[in-house]
Amino acid sequence: MEKLIITAAICGAEVTKDHNPAVPYTVEEIGREAEAAYKAGASIIHLHVRNDDGTPTQDRERFRACIEEVKRRCPDAIIQPSTGGAVGMSNEERMQPLGLNPEMATLDCGTVNFGGDEIFVNSENTIIEFGQRMIELGIKPEVEVFDKGMIDSAIRLAKKGYIREPMHFNFVLGVNGGISATVRDLSYMAGSIPSNATFTVSGIGRAQFPMAATAIAMGGHVRVGFEDNVYIAKGIPAKSNGELVEKVVRIANELGRAIATPQEAREILGMRG
């Protein structure tokens, strides 16, 4: 079984210090949390950025500052900016970090009802626009999907040349409006992607570690971090993103999966560099 790629989603756009005081906002805090995750075994840093007051932003210069800080602390890590941003942002806002020419970035492949009036809109034209831009810049997309139909959309658009192949999927399981976080549904998703594709699993909230363990056993890869879950165990806030990564490493060790270095992750994912 190939080595395990661990992605750390260190802050997201919605979780706050009220949920866990260790959630990073500032450039220094984001660098600190990325370093903790990297030292614990994360190869990929999934990056949202915040203003110092915690409000989410897709500002290109804020991304530049945070990327430079992460690179200073984690020189060979794969830095993966989010193009999801936050609910309500325009395509132009969301695509700003692509102008920094990262190795990898997220590509959301469908619209999701997150609850209440919050709708995360990704029309087919949006997916095509983002996918083509990533092809033009040589950026590896992480195809983010919240349900089975989004996999089908991604496959169809890849066949038309709008999404770079081979695809690497991120199955986000357990969000409102998306597929549930169960072994049955994870197996269904994993069995629905092309044979040359790879996948990472992001379990939300209490599903984070059960889905991580299942993904490890299946030969998939894992995302953990404060974006998806702020607890190390029931009712116990995690001290850092590094603590969450350390728990995944322990699970992987018990199940006989070695941890990929950033360079090994690049080779597994067929990335440049």
C-alpha positions in Angstrom: 0.0 0.0 0.0 1.4 3.4 -0.9 2.4 5.9 1.7 -0.2 8.0 3.4 -0.5 11.7 2.4 -1.8 13.8 5.3 -3.3 17.2 4.6 -3.8 19.8 7.4 -6.7 22.2 6.9 -5.4 24.6 9.6 -8.1 27.3 9.8 -10.9 27.2 7.2 -13.2 30.2 6.7 -15.9 29.7 9.3 -14.4 28.2 12.6 -13.4 30.9 15.1 -11.4 31.3 18.3 -14.7 31.0 20.1 -14.8 27.4 19.0 -11.1 26.8 19.9 -8.7 29.6 21.0 -5.9 27.9 19.0 -7.6 28.6 15.6 -5.2 30.9 13.7 -6.0 34.3 12.3 -2.8 36.3 11.9 0.0 35.6 9.6 2.2 34.5 12.5 -0.5 32.2 13.9 -1.1 30.6 10.5 2.6 30.0 10.2 2.8 28.5 13.7 -0.1 26.1 13.1 1.2 25.1 9.6 4.6 24.3 11.2 3.0 22.2 14.0 1.1 20.2 11.4 4.1 19.8 9.1 6.4 18.7 11.9 3.8 16.1 13.0 3.7 14.6 9.5 1.5 16.7 7.2 2.7 17.0 3.6 0.1 19.4 2.4 -1.1 22.6 4.1 -4.6 23.4 2.9 -4.7 27.2 3.3 -7.5 29.6 3.9 -6.5 33.0 5.2 -8.0 35.5 7.6 -7.8 39.1 8.5 -6.3 39.7 11.9 -9.9 40.0 13.4 -10.7 36.5 12.0 -12.9 37.5 9.0 -12.2 35.3 6.0 -10.6 36.9 3.0 -9.3 35.8 -0.4 -7.1 38.8 -0.8 -4.1 38.0 -2.9 -1.6 39.9 -0.8 -2.8 38.3 2.4 -2.3 34.9 0.8 1.1 36.0 -0.4 2.1 36.9 3.2 0.8 33.7 4.7 2.4 31.5 2.0 5.7 33.2 2.5 5.5 32.6 6.3 4.5 28.9 5.8 7.3 28.4 3.3 9.8 29.9 5.8 8.7 27.5 8.5 7.9 24.5 6.2 10.2 24.8 3.2 9.2 21.7 1.3 5.5 21.5 2.2 2.9 21.5 -0.5 0.8 24.7 0.0 -2.7 24.3 -1.3 -4.7 27.5 -1.3 -8.5 27.3 -1.2 -10.4 28.7 -4.1 -13.6 28.0 -2.1 -13.2 31.1 0.0 -16.4 31.8 2.0 -20.1 31.7 1.1 -21.1 34.7 -1.0 -17.7 35.5 -2.5 -17.5 36.1 -6.3 -15.5 34.0 -8.7 -13.0 36.8 -9.1 -12.5 37.0 -5.3 -12.1 33.3 -4.9 -9.5 32.9 -7.7 -7.1 35.5 -6.3 -4.6 33.1 -4.8 -4.2 31.3 -8.2 -2.3 34.4 -9.3 0.5 33.4 -6.9 1.0 30.2 -9.0 0.8 27.6 -6.2 1.6 24.0 -6.9 -1.9 22.9 -6.0 -5.3 24.5 -5.3 -8.8 23.3 -4.5 -11.5 23.0 -7.2 -15.0 22.6 -5.9 -17.2 20.6 -8.2 -20.8 21.4 -7.1 -23.2 23.5 -5.2 -24.1 22.7 -1.6 -26.8 23.8 0.8 -24.8 24.3 4.0 -27.9 25.0 6.1 -30.3 28.0 6.6 -29.7 30.5 3.8 -26.0 29.5 3.3 -25.6 28.2 -0.3 -22.1 27.5 -1.6 -22.5 28.1 -5.3 -20.4 26.4 -7.9 -22.2 26.4 -11.3 -20.9 24.4 -14.1 -19.5 27.5 -15.7 -17.6 28.3 -12.5 -16.1 24.8 -12.4 -15.0 25.2 -16.0 -13.5 28.7 -15.4 -11.5 27.5 -12.4 -10.4 24.3 -14.0 -9.2 26.0 -17.2 -7.3 28.6 -15.2 -5.5 25.9 -13.2 -4.6 24.1 -16.5 -3.2 27.3 -17.9 -1.1 27.9 -14.8 0.0 24.3 -14.4 -1.7 24.0 -11.0 -2.7 20.6 -9.7 -6.4 20.7 -8.7 -7.7 18.9 -5.7 -11.2 18.1 -6.8 -13.4 18.8 -3.8 -16.7 16.9 -3.8 -19.5 16.7 -1.3 -21.7 14.1 -3.0 -21.6 11.4 -5.6 -23.1 13.5 -8.4 -20.1 15.9 -8.0 -17.8 13.1 -8.9 -19.8 12.4 -12.0 -19.6 16.1 -13.0 -15.9 16.2 -12.5 -15.4 13.1 -14.6 -17.5 14.5 -17.4 -15.8 17.9 -17.4 -12.3 16.2 -17.3 -13.2 14.2 -20.4 -14.0 17.5 -22.1 -10.6 18.9 -21.1 -11.7 21.3 -18.4 -10.0 19.5 -15.4 -6.4 18.3 -15.4 -6.0 14.6 -15.1 -5.2 12.3 -13.3 -7.6 13.7 -10.8 -7.0 13.8 -7.0 -10.3 14.0 -5.1 -11.1 15.3 -1.7 -14.3 13.6 -0.3 -15.8 15.9 2.2 -18.1 13.8 4.3 -20.7 14.8 6.9 -21.5 18.5 6.0 -25.1 19.8 5.9 -26.3 19.2 2.4 -23.7 16.7 1.5 -23.2 12.9 1.7 -23.1 11.4 5.2 -19.9 10.3 6.9 -20.4 6.5 6.9 -18.2 3.6 5.8 -21.0 2.7 3.3 -20.9 6.2 1.7 -17.1 6.5 1.7 -16.9 3.1 0.0 -19.4 4.3 -2.6 -17.5 7.5 -3.3 -14.1 5.7 -3.5 -15.6 3.1 -5.9 -16.9 5.9 -8.2 -13.7 7.6 -9.2 -11.5 6.7 -12.2 -8.9 3.9 -11.7 -6.0 6.3 -12.1 -7.4 8.8 -9.6 -6.4 9.2 -5.9 -8.5 10.4 -3.0 -8.3 12.1 0.4 -11.0 11.9 3.0 -12.2 14.9 5.1 -14.6 13.8 7.9 -16.4 16.7 9.5 -16.7 17.1 13.3 -16.9 13.9 15.2 -16.5 11.9 11.9 -13.0 13.1 11.4 -11.1 10.3 13.0 -13.5 7.4 12.2 -13.3 8.4 8.5 -9.5 8.9 8.7 -9.1 5.4 10.0 -11.3 4.0 7.3 -9.5 5.9 4.6 -6.2 4.7 5.9 -7.3 1.1 5.8 -8.7 1.5 2.3 -5.5 2.9 0.9 -6.8 6.5 0.6 -5.3 9.7 2.1 -6.5 11.9 5.0 -7.3 15.5 5.8 -7.5 16.7 9.3 -7.4 20.1 10.9 -9.3 22.9 12.6 -11.3 23.7 9.5 -13.2 20.4 9.9 -12.9 19.6 13.6 -11.5 21.4 16.7 -11.5 18.4 19.1 -8.9 15.8 19.8 -11.5 13.7 21.5 -15.1 14.1 22.6 -15.3 17.4 24.5 -11.5 18.0 24.6 -10.3 20.8 22.4 -7.2 20.1 20.4 -4.2 22.2 21.4 -3.0 22.6 17.8 -3.4 21.3 14.3 -0.2 19.3 15.1 -2.0 17.4 17.7 -4.7 16.3 15.2 -2.0 15.2 12.7 -0.2 13.3 15.4 -3.3 11.3 16.1 -3.6 10.4 12.5 0.0 9.3 12.4 -0.6 7.0 15.4 -3.6 5.4 13.7 -1.6 5.0 10.5 1.2 3.3 12.4 -1.2 0.9 14.0 -2.6 0.0 10.6 0.8 -0.3 8.9 0.8 2.8 6.7 4.0 4.8 6.4 3.7 8.6 6.2 4.6 10.3 2.9 7.1 13.2 2.9 6.1 16.2 0.8 8.3 15.0 -2.1 6.8 11.5 -1.9 3.3 13.1 -1.9 4.3 15.0 -5.1 5.3 11.7 -6.7 2.1 9.9 -5.6 -0.1 12.8 -7.0 1.9 13.2 -10.2 2.8 16.8 -9.5 5.5 19.0 -10.9 8.7 19.4 -8.8 
